[in-house]
Amino acid sequence: MFGFGMPELVLILVICLVVFGPGKLPQLGSSLGGAIKGFRRATEEPLSVDTTAQGAEAGARKEA
């Protein structure tokens, strides 16, 4: 897709290692994975519809 080969990926990994240090890389990977998982979950879930009486009252006030 982007044309990344093995040399490019190794270079990116080395730069990340220098910038963040070896102690922060696992935390960074975990955070990135959690963010991607949350994004996928949010895009796959259907939109919820509020069917409670309070939600209906709020909708009626917006129309008036």
C-alpha positions in Angstrom: 0.0 0.0 0.0 2.6 2.5 1.0 5.6 0.6 -0.3 7.3 0.0 3.1 9.9 -2.7 2.8 12.0 -4.3 5.5 14.7 -1.5 5.5 12.2 1.2 6.0 10.5 -0.6 8.8 13.8 -1.2 10.6 14.7 2.5 10.2 11.4 3.5 11.7 11.8 1.1 14.6 15.4 2.5 15.3 14.1 6.1 15.2 11.3 5.2 17.7 13.8 3.4 19.9 16.0 6.5 20.0 13.2 9.0 20.6 11.1 7.1 23.1 13.7 4.7 24.7 13.4 1.0 25.3 11.2 1.3 28.4 8.5 3.3 26.7 8.1 1.2 23.5 5.9 -1.5 25.1 3.6 1.2 26.6 3.5 3.0 23.3 2.5 -0.1 21.4 -0.1 -1.0 23.9 -1.6 2.5 23.8 -1.6 2.4 20.0 -3.3 -1.0 19.9 -6.0 0.1 22.3 -6.7 3.2 20.3 -7.0 1.2 17.1 -9.3 -1.3 18.8 -11.5 1.4 20.2 -11.7 3.1 16.8 -12.7 -0.2 15.1 -15.3 -0.9 17.8 -16.8 2.6 17.4 -17.1 2.3 13.7 -18.7 -1.1 13.8 -21.3 -0.4 16.5 -24.7 0.8 15.3 -25.9 4.2 16.4 -28.0 3.9 19.5 -31.4 5.5 19.6 -32.7 6.9 22.9 -36.3 5.6 23.4 -36.8 6.7 27.0 -39.4 9.3 27.9 -36.6 11.8 28.8 -35.2 11.5 25.3 -38.6 12.0 23.7 -39.1 15.2 25.7 -35.8 16.6 24.6 -36.7 15.8 21.0 -40.0 17.5 21.4 -38.4 20.6 22.8 -36.0 20.9 19.9 -38.8 20.9 17.4 -40.8 23.6 19.2 
